[in-house]
């Protein structure tokens, strides 16, 4: 596949485990795990916008949302494995693997490894958002987080000048500036660590961290 890494003949194959929308998880972190529009609790229950007093507290809330999302993905894949993969036998794929021939078992059962990639999407958008929140809410204290959420809830209506200022005057991902590099690296390391941690103990359908792809990291409007 275009974005899956595997060792031919050694593992049963790989596939997209899930595509995880990091900017959406950031919105949940800003709003206590609640959907921005409906108010429904769709993520982990974390502090609401009034309770997030520092950037590090927001970062921790994002981490909790990521763990919650990945935990749900693991549970879903473990169920799917039992329902779909455990008893399936792709004949051609199994016939071409020595492990399957030696054990007289289908590839999903006999292969030493089987994994599914869990891809972070929206890296650049998330980095740009974190920079804007850190500078305007926590460092300069020009607006409250709850007020920023209200602006986003109404899609910047009446606040077009603020949106343009964020887009043109603040550091952004890809400009080779320290703020963007540091946050992108921190976000990437967090993703790898959390996916690997969530996968620990899985013998099948292991979760491997991935980033997909350069064209899916920025939301253009």
C-alpha positions as CSV (number, residue, x, y, z in Angstrom):
1,X,0.0,0.0,0.0
2,X,1.1,3.6,-0.5
3,X,1.8,4.2,3.2
4,X,2.2,0.9,4.9
5,X,5.5,-0.6,5.8
6,X,5.9,-4.4,6.1
7,X,8.4,-7.2,5.7
8,X,7.3,-9.4,2.7
9,X,7.0,-13.0,3.6
10,X,7.5,-12.4,7.3
11,X,4.2,-10.8,8.3
12,X,0.6,-11.2,7.2
13,X,0.4,-7.7,5.8
14,X,-0.7,-4.3,7.0
15,X,-3.4,-1.9,6.5
16,X,-4.6,1.5,7.8
17,X,-5.7,1.0,11.4
18,X,-7.2,4.4,11.6
19,X,-6.7,8.0,10.5
20,X,-6.6,10.2,13.6
21,X,-7.6,13.9,13.2
22,X,-5.2,15.7,15.6
23,X,-6.9,19.2,15.2
24,X,-10.2,17.6,16.2
25,X,-8.6,16.1,19.3
26,X,-7.1,19.6,20.1
27,X,-10.6,21.0,19.9
28,X,-11.8,18.4,22.4
29,X,-8.9,19.2,24.6
30,X,-9.9,22.8,24.6
31,X,-13.5,22.0,25.5
32,X,-13.3,19.3,28.1
33,X,-13.9,16.5,25.6
34,X,-17.2,18.0,24.4
35,X,-18.1,18.5,20.8
36,X,-17.8,22.2,19.9
37,X,-21.2,22.4,18.3
38,X,-23.5,19.9,20.0
39,X,-21.9,20.0,23.4
40,X,-22.0,16.2,23.6
41,X,-19.3,14.4,25.5
42,X,-17.4,12.6,22.7
43,X,-13.9,12.5,24.1
44,X,-12.3,12.0,27.5
45,X,-13.7,14.2,30.3
46,X,-10.9,16.8,31.0
47,X,-10.9,20.3,32.3
48,X,-13.1,22.8,30.5
49,X,-11.8,26.0,29.0
50,X,-12.2,27.9,32.2
51,X,-10.0,25.4,34.0
52,X,-7.1,25.4,31.7
53,X,-4.8,28.1,33.1
54,X,-1.5,27.3,31.3
55,X,-0.3,26.0,28.0
56,X,1.1,22.9,29.7
57,X,-2.4,22.1,31.1
58,X,-3.8,22.3,27.6
59,X,-1.1,20.0,26.4
60,X,-1.9,17.5,29.1
61,X,-5.6,17.7,28.1
62,X,-4.5,16.9,24.5
63,X,-2.5,14.0,25.7
64,X,-5.5,12.6,27.6
65,X,-7.7,13.0,24.5
66,X,-5.1,11.2,22.3
67,X,-4.9,8.3,24.8
68,X,-8.7,8.0,25.0
69,X,-8.9,7.9,21.2
70,X,-6.1,5.3,20.8
71,X,-7.6,3.2,23.6
72,X,-10.9,3.1,21.7
73,X,-9.1,2.2,18.6
74,X,-7.3,-0.7,20.3
75,X,-10.6,-2.1,21.7
76,X,-12.2,-1.7,18.2
77,X,-9.4,-3.6,16.5
78,X,-9.3,-6.4,19.0
79,X,-13.0,-7.0,18.4
80,X,-12.5,-6.7,14.6
81,X,-9.6,-9.2,14.8
82,X,-11.8,-11.8,16.4
83,X,-14.7,-11.2,14.1
84,X,-12.9,-10.8,10.8
85,X,-9.3,-11.7,10.7
86,X,-8.7,-14.6,13.1
87,X,-10.7,-17.1,11.1
88,X,-10.0,-15.8,7.6
89,X,-7.6,-17.6,5.2
90,X,-6.4,-15.7,2.2
91,X,-5.2,-18.6,0.1
92,X,-2.6,-17.0,-2.2
93,X,-1.0,-14.9,0.6
94,X,-0.9,-17.9,2.9
95,X,0.6,-20.2,0.2
96,X,3.5,-17.8,-0.4
97,X,4.6,-17.7,3.3
98,X,6.8,-20.4,4.7
99,X,5.3,-19.9,8.2
100,X,1.9,-20.9,6.9
101,X,3.1,-23.9,5.0
102,X,5.1,-25.2,7.9
103,X,2.3,-24.7,10.4
104,X,-0.6,-25.5,8.0
105,X,-2.3,-22.4,9.2
106,X,-3.6,-19.2,7.5
107,X,-1.4,-16.2,7.3
108,X,-3.1,-14.2,9.9
109,X,-2.6,-16.9,12.4
110,X,0.9,-18.2,11.4
111,X,2.8,-15.0,10.6
112,X,5.1,-13.8,13.4
113,X,3.8,-10.2,12.9
114,X,0.7,-8.5,11.8
115,X,0.2,-4.8,12.3
116,X,-2.0,-1.9,11.3
117,X,-0.8,1.7,10.9
118,X,-2.4,4.4,13.0
119,X,-1.9,7.6,11.1
120,X,-1.8,11.1,12.6
121,X,-3.5,13.6,10.3
122,X,-3.4,17.4,10.5
123,X,0.1,17.9,12.0
124,X,0.7,21.3,10.5
125,X,-2.8,22.6,11.3
126,X,-2.4,21.4,14.9
127,X,1.0,23.0,15.2
128,X,-0.3,26.4,13.8
129,X,-3.3,26.2,16.2
130,X,-1.1,25.4,19.2
131,X,1.2,28.4,18.4
132,X,-1.8,30.7,18.1
133,X,-3.3,29.5,21.4
134,X,0.0,29.7,23.3
135,X,0.7,33.2,22.1
136,X,-2.7,34.9,22.2
137,X,-4.3,33.1,25.2
138,X,-1.5,32.1,27.5
139,X,1.4,34.4,26.8
140,X,-0.1,37.8,25.7
141,X,-3.5,37.0,27.4
142,X,-5.3,38.9,24.7
143,X,-8.4,36.7,24.8
144,X,-9.7,33.9,27.0
145,X,-9.8,30.3,25.8
146,X,-13.6,30.2,26.2
147,X,-13.8,33.3,23.9
148,X,-11.6,31.6,21.3
149,X,-13.8,28.6,21.4
150,X,-16.8,30.8,20.7
151,X,-15.1,32.4,17.8
152,X,-14.4,28.9,16.4
153,X,-17.9,27.7,17.1
154,X,-19.2,30.5,14.8
155,X,-16.5,29.9,12.2
156,X,-14.8,33.3,12.7
157,X,-17.9,35.2,11.8
158,X,-17.4,38.8,12.9
159,X,-13.7,38.0,13.8
160,X,-12.2,37.9,10.3
161,X,-9.5,40.4,11.2
162,X,-8.3,38.1,14.1
163,X,-8.2,35.2,11.7
164,X,-6.2,37.1,9.2
165,X,-3.8,38.3,11.9
166,X,-3.2,34.7,13.1
167,X,-2.6,33.6,9.5
168,X,-0.2,36.3,8.5
169,X,1.5,37.5,11.7
170,X,2.2,34.5,13.8
171,X,4.8,31.8,13.2
172,X,3.5,28.8,11.2
173,X,4.6,25.3,10.4
174,X,7.0,25.1,7.5
175,X,8.6,28.5,7.9
176,X,11.7,27.0,9.5
177,X,11.1,28.9,12.7
178,X,11.9,27.5,16.1
179,X,8.3,27.7,17.4
180,X,7.0,25.5,14.7
181,X,9.9,23.1,14.7
182,X,9.7,22.6,18.5
183,X,6.0,22.0,18.6
184,X,6.0,19.7,15.5
185,X,8.8,17.6,17.1
186,X,7.0,17.4,20.4
187,X,3.7,16.5,18.8
188,X,5.4,13.8,16.7
189,X,7.2,12.3,19.6
190,X,4.1,12.2,21.7
191,X,2.2,10.4,18.9
192,X,4.8,7.7,18.5
193,X,5.1,7.2,22.2
194,X,1.4,7.0,22.8
195,X,0.6,4.6,19.9
196,X,3.5,2.3,20.9
197,X,2.3,2.4,24.5
198,X,-1.3,1.6,23.6
199,X,-0.2,-1.3,21.5
200,X,1.9,-2.8,24.2
201,X,0.7,-6.4,25.0
202,X,-1.0,-6.9,21.6
203,X,0.1,-10.1,19.9
204,X,-1.9,-9.5,16.8
205,X,-3.1,-6.4,14.9
206,X,-0.3,-4.4,16.6
207,X,-0.7,-0.6,16.4
208,X,2.2,1.1,14.6
209,X,2.5,4.9,14.6
210,X,2.4,6.7,11.2
211,X,2.0,10.1,9.7
212,X,-0.3,10.4,6.7
213,X,0.5,12.3,4.6
214,X,2.1,15.6,3.6
215,X,-1.1,16.6,1.7
216,X,-3.3,15.7,4.7
217,X,-1.5,17.8,7.3
218,X,-3.0,21.2,6.4
219,X,-6.7,22.1,6.2
220,X,-7.0,24.7,3.5
221,X,-10.1,27.0,3.4
